[in-house]
Amino acid sequence: MSDISNQPARAGSLTPEMIEFASRMYDAARKGDVATFEQALPAGLPPNLTNDKGDTLLMLAAYHGHADLVKVLIQHGADPNRLNDRGQSPLAGAVFKKEDAVIQGLLDGGADPEYGQPSAAECITMFKQEDIWKLKFDVAPGKGQAGKTRETDGKE
């Protein structure tokens, strides 16, 4: 059985009200509105809600530097290794933006520094942050796990 929250909506299946609600959730993620998500997630908001560019709520919160919201989203099941349509991970985005608290929150939540294109591990080299993150990336609990899980479809 597939998880409906991870399935794309069919064209024409979303009402204007649904689109407006989703837009408000994406804006709340960009703004780091923890209170909104502390109510919406337990009420059934899909933690991996994804916009038309493939950006999840977690990606938007991470990219905009909201470490507290990153933690809340992960605690409610947001996938820290979900790539957007360009193959970018939330972790790589946080490295690009030099959001240290977000990077640590994503690592603690199982983000794989080797996943995505470019990977966060490649980004720390590109953006000269190896001295800060290389050792932590080397021992990250999620290191090497994202691709492995996807390749085996969750079957080890």
Backbone as JSON Lines, residues from 0, in Angstrom:
{"i":0,"aa":"M","n":[0.84,-1.18,0.0],"ca":[0.0,0.0,0.0],"c":[0.89,1.24,0.0]}
{"i":1,"aa":"S","n":[0.58,2.22,-0.8],"ca":[1.4,3.43,-0.87],"c":[0.83,4.5,0.06]}
{"i":2,"aa":"D","n":[1.72,5.35,0.52],"ca":[1.36,6.45,1.41],"c":[0.83,7.59,0.55]}
{"i":3,"aa":"I","n":[-0.42,7.92,0.73],"ca":[-1.05,8.95,-0.11],"c":[-0.37,10.3,0.05]}
{"i":4,"aa":"S","n":[0.22,10.58,1.22],"ca":[0.88,11.88,1.41],"c":[2.13,12.02,0.56]}
{"i":5,"aa":"N","n":[2.63,10.93,0.01],"ca":[3.81,10.99,-0.84],"c":[3.46,10.89,-2.31]}
{"i":6,"aa":"Q","n":[2.19,10.84,-2.62],"ca":[1.76,10.73,-4.0],"c":[1.41,12.1,-4.56]}
{"i":7,"aa":"P","n":[1.81,12.4,-5.79],"ca":[1.43,13.69,-6.38],"c":[-0.06,13.73,-6.67]}
{"i":8,"aa":"A","n":[-0.61,14.91,-6.51],"ca":[-2.03,15.09,-6.82],"c":[-2.22,15.08,-8.33]}
{"i":9,"aa":"R","n":[-3.34,14.57,-8.76],"ca":[-3.66,14.59,-10.19],"c":[-4.12,15.99,-10.58]}
{"i":10,"aa":"A","n":[-3.8,16.37,-11.79],"ca":[-4.19,17.69,-12.29],"c":[-5.69,17.87,-12.12]}
{"i":11,"aa":"G","n":[-6.09,19.01,-11.6],"ca":[-7.48,19.32,-11.42],"c":[-8.1,18.74,-10.17]}
{"i":12,"aa":"S","n":[-7.34,17.97,-9.39],"ca":[-7.9,17.34,-8.21],"c":[-7.83,18.23,-6.97]}
{"i":13,"aa":"L","n":[-7.1,19.34,-7.06],"ca":[-6.99,20.24,-5.92],"c":[-7.93,21.42,-6.09]}
{"i":14,"aa":"T","n":[-8.65,21.71,-5.02],"ca":[-9.55,22.86,-5.04],"c":[-8.73,24.12,-4.79]}
{"i":15,"aa":"P","n":[-9.28,25.28,-5.12],"ca":[-8.57,26.53,-4.82],"c":[-8.26,26.67,-3.32]}
{"i":16,"aa":"E","n":[-9.16,26.18,-2.48],"ca":[-8.94,26.25,-1.04],"c":[-7.74,25.39,-0.62]}
{"i":17,"aa":"M","n":[-7.61,24.23,-1.22],"ca":[-6.49,23.34,-0.92],"c":[-5.17,23.98,-1.35]}
{"i":18,"aa":"I","n":[-5.18,24.57,-2.52],"ca":[-3.97,25.22,-3.03],"c":[-3.59,26.4,-2.13]}
{"i":19,"aa":"E","n":[-4.57,27.16,-1.7],"ca":[-4.32,28.31,-0.82],"c":[-3.77,27.83,0.53]}
{"i":20,"aa":"F","n":[-4.33,26.75,1.08],"ca":[-3.85,26.2,2.35],"c":[-2.4,25.74,2.21]}
{"i":21,"aa":"A","n":[-2.1,25.01,1.14],"ca":[-0.72,24.54,0.92],"c":[0.23,25.73,0.81]}
{"i":22,"aa":"S","n":[-0.19,26.76,0.11],"ca":[0.63,27.97,-0.04],"c":[0.92,28.59,1.33]}
{"i":23,"aa":"R","n":[-0.08,28.62,2.2],"ca":[0.12,29.15,3.56],"c":[1.12,28.3,4.34]}
{"i":24,"aa":"M","n":[1.07,26.98,4.14],"ca":[2.0,26.1,4.84],"c":[3.44,26.32,4.35]}
{"i":25,"aa":"Y","n":[3.6,26.49,3.04],"ca":[4.95,26.75,2.51],"c":[5.48,28.08,3.03]}
{"i":26,"aa":"D","n":[4.62,29.1,3.09],"ca":[5.04,30.39,3.63],"c":[5.41,30.27,5.11]}
{"i":27,"aa":"A","n":[4.63,29.49,5.86],"ca":[4.91,29.28,7.29],"c":[6.26,28.58,7.47]}
{"i":28,"aa":"A","n":[6.58,27.65,6.58],"ca":[7.88,26.96,6.65],"c":[9.01,27.95,6.37]}
{"i":29,"aa":"R","n":[8.84,28.8,5.38],"ca":[9.87,29.8,5.05],"c":[10.09,30.77,6.21]}
{"i":30,"aa":"K","n":[9.02,31.07,6.94],"ca":[9.08,32.03,8.05],"c":[9.49,31.37,9.36]}
{"i":31,"aa":"G","n":[9.49,30.03,9.41],"ca":[9.87,29.33,10.64],"c":[8.78,29.35,11.7]}
{"i":32,"aa":"D","n":[7.53,29.34,11.28],"ca":[6.38,29.43,12.18],"c":[6.13,28.08,12.86]}
{"i":33,"aa":"V","n":[6.87,27.82,13.93],"ca":[6.8,26.55,14.65],"c":[5.38,26.29,15.17]}
{"i":34,"aa":"A","n":[4.73,27.31,15.7],"ca":[3.39,27.15,16.29],"c":[2.39,26.6,15.28]}
{"i":35,"aa":"T","n":[2.46,27.08,14.06],"ca":[1.55,26.58,13.01],"c":[1.74,25.08,12.82]}
{"i":36,"aa":"F","n":[2.97,24.63,12.77],"ca":[3.24,23.22,12.52],"c":[3.01,22.34,13.74]}
{"i":37,"aa":"E","n":[3.15,22.91,14.93],"ca":[2.85,22.14,16.13],"c":[1.36,21.84,16.22]}
{"i":38,"aa":"Q","n":[0.54,22.62,15.53],"ca":[-0.89,22.34,15.45],"c":[-1.23,21.51,14.21]}
{"i":39,"aa":"A","n":[-0.68,21.89,13.08],"ca":[-1.07,21.27,11.8],"c":[-0.58,19.83,11.64]}
{"i":40,"aa":"L","n":[0.62,19.53,12.09],"ca":[1.17,18.18,11.9],"c":[0.38,17.13,12.69]}
{"i":41,"aa":"P","n":[0.11,17.34,13.99],"ca":[-0.7,16.35,14.7],"c":[-2.13,16.24,14.16]}
{"i":42,"aa":"A","n":[-2.6,17.31,13.5],"ca":[-3.95,17.3,12.94],"c":[-4.0,16.62,11.57]}
{"i":43,"aa":"G","n":[-2.85,16.19,11.06],"ca":[-2.86,15.43,9.81],"c":[-2.13,16.04,8.63]}
{"i":44,"aa":"L","n":[-1.49,17.18,8.8],"ca":[-0.72,17.75,7.7],"c":[0.41,16.79,7.33]}
{"i":45,"aa":"P","n":[0.52,16.39,6.07],"ca":[1.62,15.49,5.68],"c":[2.97,16.16,5.91]}
{"i":46,"aa":"P","n":[3.86,15.53,6.68],"ca":[5.15,16.16,6.98],"c":[6.04,16.31,5.76]}
{"i":47,"aa":"N","n":[5.77,15.56,4.7],"ca":[6.57,15.66,3.47],"c":[5.83,16.4,2.36]}
{"i":48,"aa":"L","n":[4.91,17.29,2.75],"ca":[4.19,18.1,1.77],"c":[5.21,18.77,0.86]}
{"i":49,"aa":"T","n":[4.96,18.69,-0.44],"ca":[5.95,19.1,-1.44],"c":[5.34,20.09,-2.42]}
{"i":50,"aa":"N","n":[6.06,21.15,-2.73],"ca":[5.55,22.15,-3.66],"c":[5.84,21.75,-5.12]}
{"i":51,"aa":"D","n":[5.52,22.63,-6.03],"ca":[5.66,22.33,-7.46],"c":[7.11,22.22,-7.93]}
{"i":52,"aa":"K","n":[8.07,22.55,-7.06],"ca":[9.49,22.42,-7.4],"c":[10.11,21.21,-6.69]}
{"i":53,"aa":"G","n":[9.27,20.48,-5.97],"ca":[9.76,19.33,-5.23],"c":[10.33,19.68,-3.87]}
{"i":54,"aa":"D","n":[10.21,20.93,-3.47],"ca":[10.72,21.35,-2.16],"c":[9.71,20.95,-1.08]}
{"i":55,"aa":"T","n":[10.19,20.23,-0.07],"ca":[9.34,19.88,1.06],"c":[9.32,21.03,2.06]}
{"i":56,"aa":"L","n":[8.42,20.91,3.02],"ca":[8.38,21.88,4.11],"c":[9.74,21.92,4.81]}
{"i":57,"aa":"L","n":[10.35,20.74,4.97],"ca":[11.66,20.65,5.61],"c":[12.73,21.38,4.8]}
{"i":58,"aa":"M","n":[12.71,21.21,3.49],"ca":[13.67,21.91,2.63],"c":[13.53,23.42,2.8]}
{"i":59,"aa":"L","n":[12.3,23.91,2.79],"ca":[12.07,25.35,2.92],"c":[12.52,25.87,4.28]}
{"i":60,"aa":"A","n":[12.2,25.13,5.34],"ca":[12.61,25.55,6.68],"c":[14.13,25.53,6.8]}
{"i":61,"aa":"A","n":[14.75,24.49,6.27],"ca":[16.21,24.37,6.35],"c":[16.9,25.5,5.58]}
{"i":62,"aa":"Y","n":[16.45,25.74,4.38],"ca":[17.07,26.74,3.52],"c":[16.95,28.14,4.11]}
{"i":63,"aa":"H","n":[15.89,28.36,4.87],"ca":[15.66,29.68,5.46],"c":[16.17,29.78,6.9]}
{"i":64,"aa":"G","n":[16.87,28.74,7.36],"ca":[17.59,28.83,8.62],"c":[16.78,28.6,9.88]}
{"i":65,"aa":"H","n":[15.71,27.85,9.8],"ca":[14.84,27.66,10.96],"c":[15.08,26.3,11.62]}
{"i":66,"aa":"A","n":[16.12,26.25,12.45],"ca":[16.53,25.0,13.09],"c":[15.44,24.4,13.98]}
{"i":67,"aa":"D","n":[14.72,25.23,14.72],"ca":[13.66,24.71,15.59],"c":[12.56,24.04,14.78]}
{"i":68,"aa":"L","n":[12.19,24.64,13.66],"ca":[11.16,24.05,12.8],"c":[11.68,22.77,12.14]}
{"i":69,"aa":"V","n":[12.94,22.75,11.76],"ca":[13.54,21.54,11.19],"c":[13.36,20.38,12.16]}
{"i":70,"aa":"K","n":[13.65,20.61,13.43],"ca":[13.51,19.56,14.44],"c":[12.06,19.1,14.58]}
{"i":71,"aa":"V","n":[11.13,20.04,14.61],"ca":[9.71,19.7,14.74],"c":[9.26,18.86,13.55]}
{"i":72,"aa":"L","n":[9.63,19.27,12.35],"ca":[9.22,18.53,11.15],"c":[9.79,17.11,11.16]}
{"i":73,"aa":"I","n":[11.05,16.96,11.52],"ca":[11.66,15.63,11.56],"c":[10.98,14.78,12.64]}
{"i":74,"aa":"Q","n":[10.68,15.37,13.78],"ca":[10.0,14.63,14.85],"c":[8.63,14.12,14.41]}
{"i":75,"aa":"H","n":[8.03,14.81,13.44],"ca":[6.71,14.41,12.93],"c":[6.8,13.6,11.64]}
{"i":76,"aa":"G","n":[7.99,13.14,11.3],"ca":[8.12,12.22,10.18],"c":[8.63,12.79,8.87]}
{"i":77,"aa":"A","n":[9.04,14.05,8.85],"ca":[9.6,14.6,7.61],"c":[10.9,13.86,7.27]}
{"i":78,"aa":"D","n":[11.08,13.55,6.01],"ca":[12.24,12.8,5.54],"c":[13.4,13.77,5.3]}
{"i":79,"aa":"P","n":[14.48,13.68,6.11],"ca":[15.6,14.61,5.93],"c":[16.41,14.34,4.66]}
{"i":80,"aa":"N","n":[16.09,13.24,3.97],"ca":[16.82,12.9,2.74],"c":[15.95,13.02,1.49]}
{"i":81,"aa":"R","n":[14.82,13.64,1.6],"ca":[13.94,13.82,0.45],"c":[14.54,14.9,-0.45]}
{"i":82,"aa":"L","n":[14.83,14.54,-1.69],"ca":[15.42,15.48,-2.64],"c":[14.35,16.27,-3.36]}
{"i":83,"aa":"N","n":[14.68,17.49,-3.75],"ca":[13.76,18.26,-4.58],"c":[13.93,17.85,-6.05]}
{"i":84,"aa":"D","n":[13.21,18.5,-6.94],"ca":[13.24,18.14,-8.36],"c":[14.59,18.37,-9.02]}
{"i":85,"aa":"R","n":[15.46,19.12,-8.36],"ca":[16.8,19.38,-8.9],"c":[17.83,18.43,-8.28]}
{"i":86,"aa":"G","n":[17.37,17.49,-7.45],"ca":[18.26,16.53,-6.82],"c":[18.98,17.07,-5.6]}
{"i":87,"aa":"Q","n":[18.5,18.19,-5.05],"ca":[19.15,18.82,-3.91],"c":[18.53,18.34,-2.6]}
{"i":88,"aa":"S","n":[19.36,18.17,-1.59],"ca":[18.89,17.76,-0.27],"c":[18.76,18.97,0.65]}
{"i":89,"aa":"P","n":[17.93,18.86,1.69],"ca":[17.88,19.93,2.68],"c":[19.25,20.2,3.3]}
{"i":90,"aa":"L","n":[20.04,19.15,3.53],"ca":[21.36,19.32,4.13],"c":[22.29,20.12,3.23]}
{"i":91,"aa":"A","n":[22.3,19.83,1.95],"ca":[23.14,20.59,1.02],"c":[22.7,22.05,0.98]}
{"i":92,"aa":"G","n":[21.4,22.29,1.02],"ca":[20.9,23.67,1.05],"c":[21.34,24.41,2.29]}
{"i":93,"aa":"A","n":[21.33,23.72,3.43],"ca":[21.76,24.35,4.69],"c":[23.26,24.64,4.67]}
{"i":94,"aa":"V","n":[24.04,23.75,4.05],"ca":[25.48,24.0,3.91],"c":[25.7,25.24,3.05]}
{"i":95,"aa":"F","n":[25.0,25.3,1.92],"ca":[25.12,26.44,1.02],"c":[24.81,27.76,1.74]}
{"i":96,"aa":"K","n":[23.8,27.74,2.59],"ca":[23.39,28.94,3.31],"c":[24.17,29.16,4.62]}
{"i":97,"aa":"K","n":[25.07,28.23,4.94],"ca":[25.89,28.3,6.16],"c":[25.01,28.39,7.41]}
{"i":98,"aa":"E","n":[24.0,27.54,7.46],"ca":[23.07,27.48,8.59],"c":[23.5,26.36,9.53]}
{"i":99,"aa":"D","n":[24.46,26.65,10.4],"ca":[25.08,25.63,11.24],"c":[24.09,24.88,12.13]}
{"i":100,"aa":"A","n":[23.18,25.58,12.78],"ca":[22.21,24.92,13.67],"c":[21.28,24.0,12.87]}
{"i":101,"aa":"V","n":[20.93,24.41,11.67],"ca":[20.1,23.58,10.8],"c":[20.87,22.34,10.36]}
{"i":102,"aa":"I","n":[22.12,22.52,9.98],"ca":[22.95,21.39,9.56],"c":[23.0,20.35,10.68]}
{"i":103,"aa":"Q","n":[23.27,20.81,11.9],"ca":[23.36,19.89,13.03],"c":[22.01,19.19,13.27]}
{"i":104,"aa":"G","n":[20.91,19.93,13.18],"ca":[19.58,19.33,13.36],"c":[19.28,18.28,12.31]}
{"i":105,"aa":"L","n":[19.67,18.55,11.08],"ca":[19.45,17.57,10.01],"c":[20.31,16.32,10.22]}
{"i":106,"aa":"L","n":[21.56,16.52,10.61],"ca":[22.43,15.37,10.89],"c":[21.85,14.54,12.04]}
{"i":107,"aa":"D","n":[21.41,15.2,13.1],"ca":[20.82,14.5,14.24],"c":[19.55,13.75,13.82]}
{"i":108,"aa":"G","n":[18.86,14.29,12.82],"ca":[17.62,13.67,12.34],"c":[17.81,12.61,11.28]}
{"i":109,"aa":"G","n":[19.07,12.27,10.97],"ca":[19.33,11.17,10.04],"c":[19.68,11.58,8.62]}
{"i":110,"aa":"A","n":[19.96,12.84,8.38],"ca":[20.31,13.27,7.03],"c":[21.62,12.6,6.6]}
{"i":111,"aa":"D","n":[21.66,12.21,5.34],"ca":[22.82,11.55,4.76],"c":[23.66,12.59,4.02]}
{"i":112,"aa":"P","n":[24.86,12.9,4.52],"ca":[25.68,13.92,3.86],"c":[26.17,13.54,2.47]}
{"i":113,"aa":"E","n":[26.04,12.27,2.11],"ca":[26.51,11.81,0.79],"c":[25.41,11.77,-0.25]}
{"i":114,"aa":"Y","n":[24.2,12.15,0.12],"ca":[23.04,12.0,-0.77],"c":[22.71,13.31,-1.46]}
{"i":115,"aa":"G","n":[22.28,13.24,-2.71],"ca":[21.88,14.41,-3.47],"c":[22.94,14.83,-4.46]}
{"i":116,"aa":"Q","n":[22.58,15.81,-5.29],"ca":[23.49,16.28,-6.33],"c":[23.45,17.81,-6.39]}
{"i":117,"aa":"P","n":[24.46,18.48,-5.94],"ca":[25.63,17.93,-5.28],"c":[25.27,17.49,-3.86]}
{"i":118,"aa":"S","n":[26.03,16.59,-3.31],"ca":[25.8,16.14,-1.93],"c":[26.28,17.23,-0.97]}
{"i":119,"aa":"A","n":[25.81,17.14,0.27],"ca":[26.29,18.07,1.29],"c":[27.79,17.9,1.51]}
{"i":120,"aa":"A","n":[28.27,16.66,1.39],"ca":[29.71,16.41,1.54],"c":[30.49,17.14,0.45]}
{"i":121,"aa":"E","n":[29.96,17.18,-0.75],"ca":[30.62,17.93,-1.82],"c":[30.51,19.44,-1.57]}
{"i":122,"aa":"C","n":[29.39,19.85,-1.02],"ca":[29.16,21.28,-0.75],"c":[30.13,21.83,0.29]}
{"i":123,"aa":"I","n":[30.47,21.03,1.3],"ca":[31.4,21.57,2.31],"c":[32.76,21.84,1.69]}
{"i":124,"aa":"T","n":[33.1,21.1,0.65],"ca":[34.35,21.37,-0.07],"c":[34.19,22.63,-0.93]}
{"i":125,"aa":"M","n":[33.09,22.68,-1.69],"ca":[32.84,23.83,-2.56],"c":[32.8,25.15,-1.8]}
{"i":126,"aa":"F","n":[32.18,25.12,-0.6],"ca":[31.97,26.35,0.15],"c":[32.93,26.48,1.33]}
{"i":127,"aa":"K","n":[34.04,25.73,1.26],"ca":[35.14,25.84,2.22],"c":[34.68,25.75,3.67]}
{"i":128,"aa":"Q","n":[33.93,24.69,3.96],"ca":[33.45,24.45,5.32],"c":[33.92,23.1,5.86]}
{"i":129,"aa":"E","n":[34.92,22.52,5.21],"ca":[35.41,21.2,5.63],"c":[35.92,21.2,7.06]}
{"i":130,"aa":"D","n":[36.6,22.28,7.46],"ca":[37.14,22.33,8.81],"c":[36.04,22.28,9.87]}
{"i":131,"aa":"I","n":[34.84,22.72,9.53],"ca":[33.72,22.72,10.46],"c":[32.97,21.38,10.44]}
{"i":132,"aa":"W","n":[32.74,20.83,9.25],"ca":[31.78,19.74,9.11],"c":[32.33,18.37,8.71]}
{"i":133,"aa":"K","n":[33.53,18.28,8.17],"ca":[33.99,17.0,7.64],"c":[33.95,15.88,8.67]}
{"i":134,"aa":"L","n":[34.48,16.09,9.85],"ca":[34.48,15.04,10.87],"c":[33.06,14.65,11.28]}
{"i":135,"aa":"K","n":[32.19,15.64,11.41],"ca":[30.81,15.35,11.78],"c":[30.09,14.6,10.66]}
{"i":136,"aa":"F","n":[30.38,14.95,9.42],"ca":[29.77,14.24,8.3],"c":[30.27,12.79,8.24]}
{"i":137,"aa":"D","n":[31.56,12.6,8.55],"ca":[32.14,11.26,8.5],"c":[31.49,10.3,9.49]}
{"i":138,"aa":"V","n":[30.99,10.81,10.62],"ca":[30.39,9.95,11.64],"c":[28.87,10.15,11.76]}
{"i":139,"aa":"A","n":[28.28,10.84,10.8],"ca":[26.84,11.1,10.85],"c":[26.06,9.79,10.84]}
{"i":140,"aa":"P","n":[25.05,9.65,11.71],"ca":[24.26,8.42,11.77],"c":[23.61,8.05,10.43]}
{"i":141,"aa":"G","n":[23.27,9.05,9.63],"ca":[22.6,8.79,8.35],"c":[23.54,8.6,7.17]}
{"i":142,"aa":"K","n":[24.85,8.71,7.41],"ca":[25.82,8.63,6.31],"c":[25.67,7.31,5.55]}
{"i":143,"aa":"G","n":[25.47,7.43,4.23],"ca":[25.37,6.26,3.37],"c":[24.05,5.52,3.44]}
{"i":144,"aa":"Q","n":[23.11,6.03,4.21],"ca":[21.85,5.31,4.41],"c":[20.75,5.69,3.42]}
{"i":145,"aa":"A","n":[20.72,6.92,2.94],"ca":[19.61,7.35,2.07],"c":[19.57,6.54,0.78]}
{"i":146,"aa":"G","n":[20.66,6.47,0.06],"ca":[20.69,5.71,-1.18],"c":[20.48,4.23,-0.96]}
{"i":147,"aa":"K","n":[21.02,3.7,0.12],"ca":[20.88,2.29,0.46],"c":[19.42,1.94,0.68]}
{"i":148,"aa":"T","n":[18.73,2.76,1.45],"ca":[17.31,2.52,1.72],"c":[16.5,2.6,0.45]}
{"i":149,"aa":"R","n":[16.77,3.6,-0.38],"ca":[16.0,3.76,-1.61],"c":[16.28,2.61,-2.58]}
{"i":150,"aa":"E","n":[17.55,2.2,-2.68],"ca":[17.9,1.14,-3.62],"c":[17.27,-0.19,-3.25]}
{"i":151,"aa":"T","n":[17.12,-0.43,-1.94],"ca":[16.55,-1.71,-1.51],"c":[15.07,-1.58,-1.21]}
{"i":152,"aa":"D","n":[14.51,-0.39,-1.45],"ca":[13.1,-0.12,-1.22],"c":[12.71,-0.43,0.23]}
{"i":153,"aa":"G","n":[13.64,-0.12,1.14],"ca":[13.37,-0.31,2.55],"c":[13.58,-1.73,3.04]}
{"i":154,"aa":"K","n":[14.02,-2.63,2.18],"ca":[14.22,-4.02,2.58],"c":[15.71,-4.28,2.71]}
{"i":155,"aa":"E","n":[16.13,-4.59,3.89],"ca":[17.55,-4.84,4.14],"c":[17.81,-6.33,4.15]}
